[in-house]
Structure formats: structure tokens, C-alpha cells
């Protein structure tokens, strides 16, 4: 087995990995790099998910890269996003650096050589592969692609119909004129229900508790007006991007400072699409404050239009058990279905479930403390891109891309071969907290796996704040000679 060497090894060819590659070759053109992707093509989420209607739940002016103008509607389909990513790859010749079907199993750091050794196998041939790299850039996402999260309900084996999870949607699933039950109420449900409703006999959404939705037009007035003025698309992209980010910052601030006011605005937006007297309190009024979980944008209110037209029904209740015909609820009602879609979330994946070691000692990331949600104490020459939940994921791809390139150039200038974040002596004994403060953000897929995640301290430097508007100032201002960085000379 031949071992190939690169200056930088990027894990994943999704939205993060492609963005990282662009920044690396743009800002550090002398660095050799390779992207290892376990799937058969680029795109990550947007390639893997095939359920009906799959689309972004963030606007593409901020979900798109800052260096590549977006010219379509703010909310885009998976196909449109893949096409956009394909253009980035082709225009920048990133494709020559990507190795598909490469599944990574181990990553081992050796302080004597200042090298990572990455081993794995090719999924298409079964061939073992090996690489060494000076720097490891983890862009593999945060959930398991192979399967989604489905709770184990009593009686599931009794159901005579078909059970599917959106993450592993069968290409040949026929739901025309069928009764469909969708369990869950997040962004996936808001996408799949309107996409299926026109072909189903009827579609029912079953939720334990409601989610906040934000209906709105799938257009941007500022962008359309500037296009009428024949303003260059690169200017339009930047202007609209800044406008959206400003508005999002204000909305996030108000959601925290004036939650009742924001709650009323969101619910009034939902009521505008539903028949008078519809029970919004039961079906669309969450118990948590706005933005404590991800807010799902609903373009043109499509899911609510389906409810108003009688094609879709909301049920808020708890499952007692599955039956031969469908699901029996705690209330005693039975929901009959031919197909049950479990839109019940992700299984969290910590750094690709790769077996990491440093100088022969295995790494348990729950024993580490994160530096700004991207580096980890005791783990040299590695950065993880973990994006935002209250803002577009890609915003952090751009921020961290700048940071990594600045760090690599700084290390070259000073003759350093390795860098490891470390807690200052006076902070070693501080209480180590969960990755995310549940009072700040608390989706179930995070809470289920919080014990696997790195720890944080109670200040922005030692946690992932989820605050883009703070980080867009803080990350560029990081002093690379700060005591938190321990360097090793060549």
C-alpha cells in the first residue's frame, strides 16, 4: 500500500469541504491538498438526501459562499444547490483534488514527525488507502449519513405498510393515492409534506410538540430591484447578503430580548395562511421561546396552504404504539396509513466517527475542551468546521477558511510544524460544560448525543457561541501568538 503525502488533508466534499478547498488554494496556493469524500459524489447533505421537495431552509445569499454570487430564488432545491457547488468546483478546478468513495477509519498524530497518518478504504473497490498530512481539516458534517434517527416504538413490526426515513428515501417509493403519515414537525416535514400532498390521497403530520415556522415569499425584493437597475450580480450578492444578515441579527436579538413579541409575529404569519378559527395554539405554538430551536422558513407558506386546502392534517399527540393499520395515539385515536415517514431527526456524528489518536493514545473528544468550536485541547494541527444553527452554515465555512489559511502562513513564517490549543494554567480547574447551553439552543438531536461532544467553558473563547455576528469580528481578530496556542518548531 502506497502512502501519499499532502500539506493539508480535507475530510468531506460537502458545502464545508468545497469552501475550505477554495480558500486554501486561493490564500495558500503553495500548499498541496487532497479532499477525501466517502460518498460517490460531492454535495454531502444535498447529494445524500433524495426525499421529495428537498430544499434549503436558509437563504442562498448567506448559505452560498461569499465569493460566488447567488442569482436564483432565496430558498433553493437540492438540485440547484448541487449545480451551484458544481460550478464552484469546475471554475476553481477543485475536482482534480477530490477522491471519492474514500472512507476514513483512523487518524493518528505523531509528534516526532508532526504528521497525521490517515488510513481507510475505498468503498467501491475495498482497497486499503493511506495518507499523511501536516494539517487535518475536518469538513465531514455533524450527522451520520448512513441512517437517520428513528425511535423504537412498540409494535413497529406489526405495521403492514411501509416505514421510511427521509434520510434513506427509497427511489421507487410510490405514494400516489396513498394515505401517508409523517411523524415529526421540523424543517424536513415542512419540506416533504407540501411536496407529497398533491399526489397522496391524504397526508397527516403527527407531532409531539409544535415547531416555529416563518412563512414568507421566496423572493428578495432588494435583489429584484437591483437587477432592474442592472447592478452587477457580485454587488447584488454582497448587498443582499449584508441586508439579510443585518435583519437576522435584529430578529435573533429580539427573539431573546422580546420573545413574546416575536412569538406573536410568527404565529400571526401562520394564521394568515390558515382558515379562521384554526387551532394554532395546539398545532403551531411551541413551549420554547423563538430561536431556542432552529426556525424553519416556509416559502410561500406552502405547507399551510395544503392544510387550508384539506390535503394535509396536523395532529398533536403522543404515540402509544404502532398497529397493523398505522399508529395508536395516547388519546385513543388511531391514525391509519399506507406509508409512515419518520421525519424524526439525525444521529449526531462526532468528527466522522473516525478513531483518532495522538502519539499512540486514543482521543475521546468528550475529554477535550473546544477552542471556539473549531479546535480541541490536546489535538494538534486540526480544525473542525461546525457551522451555525441560527445563521447559514456556510458563513462559518468562510470565517474558518480565513483563519486556517492565516494560521498556516503564520506557522510557515515562524518555522512551526505543529500547533495545539491549550487551556491556560489558571483555567485548568474550571468546570467543563456541555457543548451547547440548552438554555440557548436545545434541539433533541444534540441533546441525545451531548455526552459524546467536546466540552466548553463559560466564555466565548472556549465554546461554539452560535453567534455569527460576534464571531465575524472575533475570529479575524484572533492573535496567533496568544498563550492558548502551543507551537512546536520544525
N, C-alpha and C positions, 0 to 999 in steps of 0.2 A: 504494500500500500504506500503510495507516494503522498508525502505531506507537503501541501502548498503553503506558502507564506504571503501574508499581506500586512500592510501597516495597520489597516482598520478592517475589522470584520463586522458587518451589519447583519443582524438577525431579523429577517422578515422583509417582504416586498409589498407590504400594505401601504396605507397612507403615510405612516411614520417612516418606514424604511426608504421609500422613494424620496420623501422630503429630505431625510438625512443624507442620502446619496447626492442629491442636488447640492446641498450646502457644502458637503465635503469637497466635491470636485470643483465647486465654484470658488471656495475660500482657501482650500488647501490642495491645489492642483498637483502638487508633488507627491501626495500620499496615494499609495496603491490601496485598492479596497475590493472587497467582494461582498455580495449580498447572498445569503443562504435563505432560501424560501422552501418551506416544507410542502406547500401546495403546488399544483401543476401550472399555475399562472400567477400574475401579480394581482393585487387588489385586496387581499385579506378578506375582511368582512364583506366587501362589495362583490367579490368573486364567489365566496363560500355560500352566502345566503341566496336561496333561489325561491323564496316564498312569494306568493302573488303580491304585486304592488310595491315591492321593496324600494324604499326611498330614504333620503336623508331626513333626520329630524333637526338638523341645523342648517342655517342658510349657507349657500355655497360661496358667498362673498367672503365669509370668515372661515368656512370649512375648507375652501380652496386655499392653495398656497399663496403667500403674499407676492411671489414672483411670477405667478401665472394668472392673468386676468380671467375671471369667470364671466361668460356672456349669456348664460341661459337664465331660466327661472330660478328664484332663490332656493326652492326645495327641488331637488333633482332625483331622478331614478337611479338605481344601481348601474344601469347601462350607461347613463350619461356620465356618472362619476368614473366608471371604468374607462370610458372614452377619453375623458379629461386626463386621467392618470396615464393612459397610453400615450397621449400627446407629450406629456412631460418626459416620459421615458424615451420616446423616439427623438424629440427635439434635443435632448441632452445626452443621447447615446448611452443611457444608463443600462439598456438591455444587455450590453456586452459584459456587464459586471454581475448579472444575476444568474444564480444556479438554482433551478427549480428542482422540486422533488428531493431536496436535501433536508433530511430530518436530523436535528442535533440531539445527541444523547448526553454528552458530557462536555464540560468546560473547566479546564484545570489551569490555575495560575502557578507559575514558577518564579519566585523572587530572584533566583540566581541568574536566570536568563531574561527576566522581565518580559515574559511571553505567556499568552494564553494558548493552550492546546485544545482545539475543539474537535471532537470526534462524533461520528454519526453514521448514517447510512442513506443511500439513495432509495427512495420508496419505489421507484419504477424498476430498478434492477436488483435491489438488495445488496449492492456493492458497498463495502465499508469506505468511509471517507475521513480524511484527517486534514486539519488546517492549523497553522499557527498564526498569531496576530499580536501586534503590540497593544492594540486597543480594541475593546469589545463594546459595540453599540447595540443595545437591546431594543428592537423595534417590533417585537413579536405580538404586541397587543396584551390584553389582560384577561381573556377568557378562552376556554377550551373550544377549539373549532370542531372537534370530532363529535361532540354531543352537547345538547343544551341541558338545562336543569328541569327535570320533571319530578315533582314529589311522588312518593309511593303512596297512592290512595288505596284503601281497602277495596277489593273487588275489581281491580283493573282487568284482571284476566277473564272476568265474566263478560265484559263488554263484547258484543258480537260485531261491532263496527270497526272502524279504523281509527287508531290514535297516532297523531303525528306531532312532532315538534317543529316549529318554523325553521330552526337551525339545520335540520336534516330533512328538508321537504322533498318528498318523492316526485320525480319529474312526471310520472304517469298518474298522479292522483286526480281522479275525476270527481269533481264536486258539483257538477251541473245537476240541478233539480234535487239536490240532497239537502237534508237538514244538517246544519253544521253548528257545533257548539265550540266557542273559543273561550278557553279558560285563561284569565289574565286581563289586565287593563292598562298596560304600558304602551310605549311607542309602537311596538310590534303589532299589538292589537289594533291600534289606531290606523295602522297601515293595511293590515291584511283584511280587516272587515269590509271597508269600502271597496277594496279590490275584488272581493269574492261575492259581495252581496247581490250584484246584478245577475249572477249565474246560479246562485243557490236557490233552493226552494224557500229556505229561511235561514238566517244566521242569528245565533244568540250569543251574547257576551256574558259570561259568568265571572264576577269579581268578588273577592272577599271584602275589598275596600276600594273606594274610588281613587282616581288619579287626576291631577290638574291638567287640563288641556288648554291650549291657546289657539283658537281658530283665527284665521286671517287669510287675506288674499295672497296667492302665490305669485306675486309681482312686487317689484320695488319701484315706487313712484319716482324716486330720485334718479335711479338708473335709467328709467324710460325717458324722463325729461332731458337728461344729459345726452342721451342718444339722439333725441330730436335736434339738439343743438350741435350734433356731430362732434361731440367731445371724444377724444381718443379713449379706446377701451381701457388702457392701462390707467388713465386718470379716473375713469368711472369706477374701476375696481377699487382703487385706493380711497376715493371719496366715499363711496357707499360702504366700504369696509369700516372706515372710521365712524361713519354715521351709525351703523348698526352696533358697533362696539360701545359707542357713547350711550346709545339708548339702552343697551343691555346692562351696562354698568348702573345706570339710573334705576332700571327695573329691579336689579338684584339688591341694590341699596334699599329701595322702597319695600321690597319683599321682606327684608329683615327688620327695618325700622317701622314700617306701617303695614304689617301683614293683613290686617282686616280690610284695609282699603284695597290692597292688591287682590285679595281673595274675592271681593265684591266685583272688581273689574273683570276678573277671569270668569266668574260664574255668570255675569251679565253677558259676556261674549258667547257662552254656551247657550244660554236661554234664548238668545236672538235666533238660533237655528232650530229650536225645538218648539213643538206645539205649546200653546198657552196651557198652563196648569201641569206641565210635565214635572215629575218628581225629581228635580235637580238636586234637592237636599240629600236624597238617598243615593242616587246613582253617580253624581258628579261633584260631591262636596267632600274632599278628603279631611281626615282628622289632623293632619300635619299642616304646618304653615307653607305657603308657596315657596318653592325652590329648596325645600328640605329633601326632596327627591327630584329627579330630572323632570323638567316640564316638557311635555310633548306638544309640538306645534302641529296643528291640523290644517293643511292647506285647503282653503275654500270651504272649511267646515264639513268635509265630505262624509265623515262618519256620522255626524249629527243629521245630515240630510238623509242618510239611509234609515236612521231611526224615525225621522219625521215621515218618511215615505212608507213606513211599515215593513221595510225589508230587513231591518235589524231590531233586536230587542235587548235591552240591558236588564240583567238580573244581579242583585247584590245580596249574596247569601254565602253560607259555608257548605262545603261538600261533606256529606255524611259517608257516602260510599258510591262506587260505580255499580251499575246494574247491567243486565244484558242489553237493555234498550238505551242506556245513557248514564245519567248521574242523579242520584237521590240527594236532595239538599237537607240540611238540618231542620228546615221549616216543614219538611214532609213533602214538598213538591218534587216531582221527578221531571227532569229535562231530558226528552228523548232526542237522539241524534244518530245520524249515519256516520258522521265523522266528528271526532273530537280533536281540536287543535290546542295543544298545551303551550300557550304563549306565556310561560312561567319563568323565563329568565335564563341567565347564564350560569355556568360553573366557572368560578374565578380560576385563573391560571397565573401563578406567580413566576415571572421570568421564564415562561415557556416550559415549566416543569423539567428543566434541564438539571442534571446533577452537577452542581458547582463544587469546586474545591479550591482552596488556597494553600499552597505548599503542603499538599497531602492531607489537609484537614477539610472535611466536608463542610459546606456552608449551609447553615439554617438561617434563612433571611429573617425569620422572626426573632432571631437573636441580635440582629443588627439594628442600627438607627439610621434613618434616611437623612441625607443631606439634600434639602429642598425637593424631596420626592424624585430625585434622579440619580443619586449616588448613595453608597451604603458603607458604613464604617467597617473597616477591615477587609474591604473588597477593592483591590487596586484596578486602575485603568478600565473602568466600566461605567457606562451611563445607561439608564433605562428611560425611555420615553413613556411616561404615563400622562395622558392628556387631561383635559378639563371636562367636568360634567355640567357646569353652568355656562360654559362657553364652548366654542368649537374646539375639538381635539387638536386640529392642525395648528392652532395658534401656538401651542406649546412645542410642536414639532419645529417651527421656525425659531422660537426662542432658544430651545436647547441646541438646535443646529448651530446657531451663532456661538453659544457658549462652548460647545465641544471644539469647534474649529479654533476659537480663541485660546482654549486650553492647550490644544495640540501644538499650536505655534509657540505658545509661551514655553512649553516643555522643550521644544527643539532649541529655542533661543538660549535657554539656560542649561542645556545639556542634561535634562532629566529623562529617565527612562520609565518612571512609574510615579503615579500619584494616588494617594489613598486618603479619603476623608477621615478625620478623627475627632472625637469629642475632646474639647479642652479638659485639662485635669480637674478644674473646679466644677465641671458639669457631669463627671463620670457617675456620680451617685444620684443624679436626678431621676425622678420617676419616669419610666418609659410607658408611653401611652399608645393606644391603638392607632393604626394608620390614619383613620379618619375619625374626627369627633362626630359622634352620632347626633349631637345637638345641631351640628352644622349641616351634615349630609348623611342620610341613612337608608339607602336602598338595600333591599334584602340580599341581593347577590353579594354585596360587600360584607354585610353583617354575618352571613353564613360562613365566610372564609377569612374573617378578620384575624383569626389566630395564626394564619399562615403568612401574613403580610409583615414587612419590616415595621419597626416601632418608630415613634416620633417623640419629640419633646414639645413643650408648650410654648414654642415661639416659631415665627415664620422660617428661620434659617434651618430648623431641624424638623421640617414637615412639608407635606404637599398641601399648600393652603387652599387649592382650588380657586385661587383669586388671580385671574389673569391680569386684572387692572393694577394690582400691586406688583406682580411678577414682571410685567413688561418694563418696569423701572428697576426692580431689584436684581434680576438676573444679569442684565447688561452691566450693572454696577458692581458685580462680584469682584473683589480684589483677589487675584490669583496668588498673591504672596501672603494671604491670610493664614493664621495659625491652624485653621481647620484642614488645610491641605498639607499632607506629609509627602514630600518628594524624595525620590531615590535617584541618585546620579547614575549616569551610564557606567 
